Amino acid sequence: MCFKPLALLAVLFLLVTGCRKGTEPADLYFGKVNFGAVQLAGTPKMDVKFEGKLLDSLTDKISKTAILKAGIPGKLAFYKAGTDSLIIDTLVNVLPNSTINLNVLAVPSLGNSTFIDMKPAVKDTLAFMIYLNLSAAYKYDAVDLQLQYLKRPSNVITDIATIKNVKNKAFLSEILILPQKLNTGSVSTQYWLTLIDPATGNPITIPNANNRFVLSNISTFGNFIANLYDNTDGTMVTQTTKLQ
C-alpha cells in the first residue's frame, strides 16, 4: 500500500527537474505591419505577401494590417494582383508590440516604385518627391541639383541649397519641403532646379537646351511628385502630379 506515495513523489521529482532543465515553452511575441498604396491613375491592385505567404490584397485607398511573429526577419513583397509580377519588396523585422508602416507609390508612367513616408500636407507648403529622369544625352549616373527661387518683384535669382548626389532614374530619398509663398502678396513662388556637374561644380549643359527645371505656378499646397526629364528637342520638363 506504500507504493502510491512513492509514485507521487517520483512524478513531482520529474516535474521539478524538468523545469530546472529549461523545458518550458519559449514565449512568443508579435508585432504589426500596416501597408497601403497611394492611389494614382493606373495604380494596380496589389497582393501583399510575407515570405511567399499571402497576407492581404490592396484594392483601394484603405490600408491593411497584418500580425507577424516578432524578431523573425522576412521579405514583405508587393505583387500585381493575381500574378507573379513583383512591384517592390523589402526586408522587415517587427519588434514585440510594435508597428511598421509601409506605403507604396507605384508610378505606372515611370515604370518605377518606391516606399514613401509623406506626412499630411501642411497649409502653404509644397512637399515634393523628386524623380530625376534624364535621357542618354546626359552621361551622368548622378548629379547635383542647385535649388533656387526667383525673388520678386526684382526677379533676382537666389540660391537656397545644393542637393548632392541625386541619382538618375531614381527617386530622391529625401522629401523636398518648400514654402508655397515667399513674397507677401504673391500667388506662388517659382523654384528652379539646375543641373550641376558633381566633379566641377559647374552647371551641366547640352546643345540647344538650358539646364534648369522649373517648379512653378502651383496654386495649392500639398504633396507632389516632380518628374524631371528632358524632351528629344532638349527642353527641360517638370511633370508635376499631386498625391491624393
N, C-alpha and C positions, 0 to 999 in steps of 0.2 A: 504493500500500500504506500510505500515511501517513494516510489519512482515518479509520481506526479509532481511533487515539489522540485525534484531534481531536474525533470524535463523542463519545468517552467524556468528554473534558474539558467539552464542551458540556452533557452530561447532569448532571455534577457541579455545574457553574455554576448550572443551573436549580434543582437541589435546594437549594443553599446560599442562593440569592436568595429562593426560595420560603419557607424557614424565616425569613429576615430579615423578610419581609413579614407574618409572623404568621398564616400559613395553617394552623397546627397546629389540630386539633380541640379545642374547649373541653372542659375537664374537667367531668364530670357527678358530682354528689353527691346522696346520698339520705338520707332520714330515715324514721322510722316514726310511724304513728298507731295507738294502741291504743284500741279503742272497745268499750263494753259497755252493757247496760241493766239497771237494778235491776228485779228480778222481783217485782212486786206482783200481787195478784189483779187480773186483767183487763188486765195489761200486754200490748200487742200484739206480735206478731212484727214485726221491722223489716228493711227493706232499707237499706243504707248506701251512699251514692253520693258521689263526688268529682267536681265539675263535670259532673254528669249521668251519669257512668260508674259502674256497679255495682261496688263493692269486695267486699262480702260481705253475708250476712244474719245477723241476731241472732235466734235461736230459743229460747235458754235462758240460763242464768247465765254461760255460757262467753264470755269476751271474745275479740275477734278482732284481728288485726294486719294492717295494710296498709303497703306501702312506697311512698313518694311521692318525686318529684324535689324536692330541697331548693331553697329560695329561690323557689319558684313558688307564690304565693298562690292559693287557690281555695276554693269553698264545699263544705263537708262537710255533707251533708244526710241526715236520718233520715226514712224514709217507712214508713207502714204497709205491711207486706209485700204485694207483688203489686199495689200501687195507686199512684196519684199523690198520695195524701193525705199531705201534709207534716206531720211531727210537730214537728221542730225542726231548725234548721241554724245553722252558724257558719262564719266565715272562718278558715282555718288556713294557716299558712306554716311548714313544718318547717325547722329548721336542719340543716346537714350532720351526720350521725351522731348525731342527737338523736331523742327520742321525745316525742310529745304524747299524754297520756292523757285520754280523754273518757268520762264515764259519764252516761248519760241517765236521768232519772227522769220517766217518763210516767205521770201520775196520772189514770186514766180518770174517777174520781169528781169530779175538779176541772175536767176539760177543759183541763188545763194541763200543760206540760212544762218541764223545766229541766235544765241540766248541773250535776252535783254533784261535790264533792270531799270525800266523807265518809271520814275515817280509820277504821281498825278501832276498834271500841268499847273504851273503857278501863274497867276494873272500877270500880264505884261512881261512874260518870259518866253523865250524861244529855246527849246531844247532839241538839238539836232543829233541824229545818228548819221555820221558821215560815212559814205561808201565811195571810195576812190576807184574809178573805173576807166583808167587811161588806156588808150589804144596802143598798138605796137609802134606807133610813131614816137612814143616816149620809151627810151631804153633804160627804164628805171624799175627796179623791184620795189623801191621805197623812195619817198621824197619827204621834204619838209614842207609845211604849209604856213605861210605868213598870214596871220589873221589881222585884218584892218577894218576900219569903218570910215565912211565919208562924213566928215564933220560939217554940218550945216549951220548957218547959211553960207559960210565961207567956202564950202566944198573942198576942205583940206583933208587929205588922206592921213589918217592917224593910225599908227601901229598899236596893236593890242598885245599880241603874243605870237611866238613861233611854236607850232606844233611839230614835234620831232618824230622822225621815223614812221611816217604814215605809209603803210604797205598798200601796194596796188592790188586791185581785185579783192579787196577785203574791207570789212567794217573797221572803223577806228574803235579801239577798245574803250575809249572814254566818251561820255556824252558831252557834247559841246553846249553849254548853257549860256545864253546871251540875253541882255535886256532887249525888249521889243522897241523901246523908245529911249534914246539917249539925249534928245534935244527937246526942250519944252515946246509943246505945240505940234511936234512932228507926228505924222501918222505912223510911220515906221522908220526903222534905221536900215541903211544899206551897208551890209557887211561884205567884205571881199576876202577870198582865199587865194593867195598867189603861190604858184609852184616854185619851190626853192631847191636848188641842187645841194644835197647834204654835204658834198665834198668841198664845194667852193663857197657856199653861202649866197650865191648869185641866183637871180630869177632864171627859170628854165623857159626857153622859147623855142618854137619851131617856125618855119616859114609860113607867112600869111596867117598868123594866129597870135592872139595875146595869150597870156599865161594865167589869166585871172578868172576865177569862178565868182559869181555874184549871188549873195543871199539877200534878196530884197523884196519889197512890195508884199510882205506877209502881213496882212491886216488883222490877224488874230493871233493870240498867244496859243501855245500848245506844244505837243511833241511831234517831231517831224523826222522823216528820212530824207537826207540830201544826197542824191545820186549824182556824182560829179564825173562827167565824161566829155570827150571831145568828138565832134562830128567829123565826117570824112573831109569837109572843107576846112577843118582846123578850128572851127568855132568851139569855144568852151561853154558847156551847157550845165546848168544846175536843175535837175528834175526833183521837185520837192513834193513829198507825199505826207499828208497829215495822218498820224496814227489815231485810231479810234479809241 
